Amino acid sequence: MKEKKKPTRKTVLKVLFIIYALLSIVLTLRFIDGLLARDYAKIAKFIPLNDGWDITINDQSWQNISLDTFRFEPVDKGDIITMQRTFPADMDCSGQALILQINQTAVKVFLDGEQIYEYGWDRMAANKTVGSGYQPIEFPSEYASKTLTLQFAVSEDNAFSSFEPIRIYKWKNFYRSMLTEHRVPLFIGCFLTIFGLVVCCITVFALLISGKYSRILCISLFSVCIGLWTLCYYNVLLIFSMPLYTSCLLEYLTLYLAPVPLIFYLREDVRALNRPFMNRIYRCLLVGQIFATSLFLGLHAVDLLHCAATLKYMQVLILCHLVFAIIVEFWNLRISRQIVHRLFLIGMLVLSACVGYDLVFYSFNRYLGIAISSTKGIACVGLVIFITMLLISFYIDMTQKMMQETERNFLIKSAYTDELTQIHNRRYCMEYMTRIKEMENPNYTVICFDLNNLKVTNDTLGHAQGDILIKSAAVVIANAFESHGIVARMGGDEFIAIIETDDFEEISALIGEFQNNVRKKNEEIPDLNLSIAFGYASCSPKEYNIEKIYHIADGKMYENKQAMKKSSLGSDD
């Protein structure tokens, strides 16, 4: 029975650091959340104005209506809606900000027949978008017993089929109350936007080095789009006094652009399937998304057809992307069963569920006037989970690829490296010579080396001492010539250097450096007796053939070896 492997100290420290980091994030977020939510019960007080309305939509009228239960057919462009109610005489007049939820309508506000506010009528007359979102309106401090009249002009078809709650807040409390209620989207939107921008800037420079970071660029761009969309969708940007139509335009812009980087992210996974029809579907979806985004935004820019009218078509296209992505990841999971595909699939399923919920909620609320749940806008939570899964899967994928690349580089290095000396081997040298043969008018010099006394050393002192002699020879040759070309071991006691020069003075200087290295090595290691014969030959206008130059240098090396033998009184090879 195998013993269980105990976790190493390094692994334990990593786990403890991850736990510490997560606890730090959770505690920090709880602290910030506590600051925002402090005194919320006091600042969230408002005067509801949902009851007692007389409403006219075109030619139809209703009396004493409660906005909580009132439903009607979806209104279209050009419809006029008038709402009127009278404040009680004992009304608490402490509030000063009337909060309306604008849904693609221009609005005029009257108090006892006197107009106190107007928005969107000039834009509607110019056929420009009006936008949707909260609209705080400055209200008189005294309005008891007065009659409030709201007049709306609808700017888009199927704009809405019910009214949002109308309230009166204190000015100083409204924005803080809104931020507190939407603090989760605020955190998520700010995080996704800042994270995406930072990673995008870093990745742009990283792409100059390697294209393998393209997927992280897709994640960062997607994160920026979704972060800005979240801030706009929940009206968080209104605290910066951004015009309603600008915030609405940014919301549509980011929503329409968000699928593009997501589709590019899927490209590698689609290719991995090796299915021609899936590639064709992918190209159709990519082209369709780019075309639809360009067309819809272009039509909006020239005010021919606003994004509010094309939103339903974009929603269908986004759903097609989600379904396609789920199919791609399911298929990849069946083929490879890699964890990156599992993570992506989990994130995509969560995202699809959250987006599907929000689309159903939006459709019921807009076209039927029914709020199917008090919870809305959970798509941002699904998006955070999805982006987290993307980052984890990207990290795992990159780690696996780096390990594969490291292994590949190791195998390549092993194939071209001499195991004993760690310099190039004969195979690398022969391929290098082939590359030189293909060059026009190269300048090079071939230097051949032969280690003396290797056989005597192996026979008398052992092969371990012989290996020291070989490695010492490789060191002195490489130190002198490697920075000027290549150095390789051709086998046994033979070495070669090919340097990129044919200048006689430069070659002589390098030879002198080599001989000096041999002397220093013998002084460094007692009883080493390092001795190396050499010979060299350079290319010339008459002879460029590397193989002939090599044979000439080898012949000169042999002559030098014989001369060294004679001078050493006949020492054995």
C-alpha positions, 0 to 999 in steps of 0.5 A: 500500500502506497504511503500518502505523499505529505504536502511540502512546506512550500505547498503549505505556504502557498495555501496559507497565502491564498487563504490570507489573500482571500480573507483580506479581500473579503474583510476589506470589501465588508469594511467598505460595504459597512461604510456605504451601508452605515445609516442607510435606514435614515438616508433611504427615507422617501415620500412615495408617489405611487397612488392616486394618479389620473392617467391619460394615454393618448385618448384613454383615461384612468382615474385614481390609479396605483402605479404598483398594479397599473399595466397597459399595452406597450406604448409606441413612438409619438404616444403622449402620456399625462399623469396628474395627482394632488398632494394632501394638505398635510403633506410632509414637505421635507423632500426636495428631489422628485425622482423619475425613471425615464424610459425613452421619453421626453418629459415636462413637469408642472406644479399647479400648471407652472412648468418647473422642469423639461427634458428631452423635447428638443432631442426628440424633435431632432430625432435624437435618442433621449435615453433611459434612467433615473432623472432627479428633478429639483422640487420646491420646498412647499408643495402641499395641496398643489397639483403635480402634472407629468407629461411624457412623449414616447420616443421609441416603439414598445418603450414600456408597459408599466410605470416605475415608482415615483418618489421624493427624496432629500437632495443630500440623501438621494445619491448616497441612497442610490449608491448604497442600493447599487453598491454591488454593481458599483464594486463589480463595475469599477473592478471590471473596468479598472482591471480590464484597462490595466491588463489591456495596457500591459498586454498591448506591450506583451503582444510586441514580444509574443502573440500568445497573450492575445487571449488575455487581451480579449479578456481585458477588452471584454472586462472593460465593456462589461464593467462600463455596461454595469455602471451604466445599466445601474445608473451609477454614472449619474453621480458624475452628472453625466447626461442621461442620453450619454450614459444610455449611449455608452450602455448600448455601445459597450453591450454591442461591442462586448461579444466581439472580443469574446468571439475572438477568444473562442477562435483557438477552441474552435480550431482545436475541434478541427471541424470545418462546419464549426469553423464556418459557423464561427466565421459567420457569427464573427462576421455577423456580429461585426456587421451588426455592431457596425450597422446598428451603431452607424444607424444610431449615429446618424439618427436613422434607427436608434439602439433602443429599436435594434436591442432585441436583434442584438439580444438574439445575436448574443444568445446565439453566441452563448449557445455556440460557445457552450456547444464548442466547449462541450465538444472540446471537453468530450475530446480532450477533457482538459480542465480549461474547457471545464472551467470555461464551460462552467463560466459560460453556463453560469453567464448564460443562466444569468443573462437568460434570466435578465432577458426574460425579466427585461422582456416581461417588464418592458412588453407585459409590464410584469416584474417576475421577481424583485431581483434583477440585473444578476447578469453582472454577477454571472459576468464576474464569475465568467471572467474569473473562469476565463482568467483561471483557464487562461492561466492554466492554459498558459502554464501548460503551454509554457511547460510544453514549450520548456520541454520542447526547448529542452529536447531541441537543446538535448538534440544539439548539445554535447552531454558531457561538455554542454557545448554544441555537438556534431549534428548542430555543427553540420547543420550550421555548415549547411546554412553557411553553404547557402549564404552568398559571399560569407566571411568565416574561418574554421578552426579544428582542435584535437586534445592531446594525451587523452588516451594516456590519461584514460589508461593511467588515471581513469575515464573520470580524469579524462572527462575533466580533460575534455571539459577543460578543453571545451571551456578554454575553446568556448571562452576564446571563440564562442562569442565570435561564432560557434564552438562544437565537439565533433566527437571524442577528443575533436573540437571545432570553432567556426568564427565569422571573420577572415581577418588575419590579425583578429584570428591571430588575437583569438588564437593567442587568447586561446593559448593563454586560456590553456596556460591559465587552466593548467595553472588552475588545475594541478597535474591537468596537463592540458594540451590542444593541437589546432589548425585553421583555414579561412575562406577566400575569393577562390574558395568558399566551400565550407567542406573544403575549408574544413578539410584544409583546417583539419589537415593543418591541425594534424600537422600541428599535432605531429609537430607537438608530438615531436616536441614532447619527445614522442608522447602517446596520443 
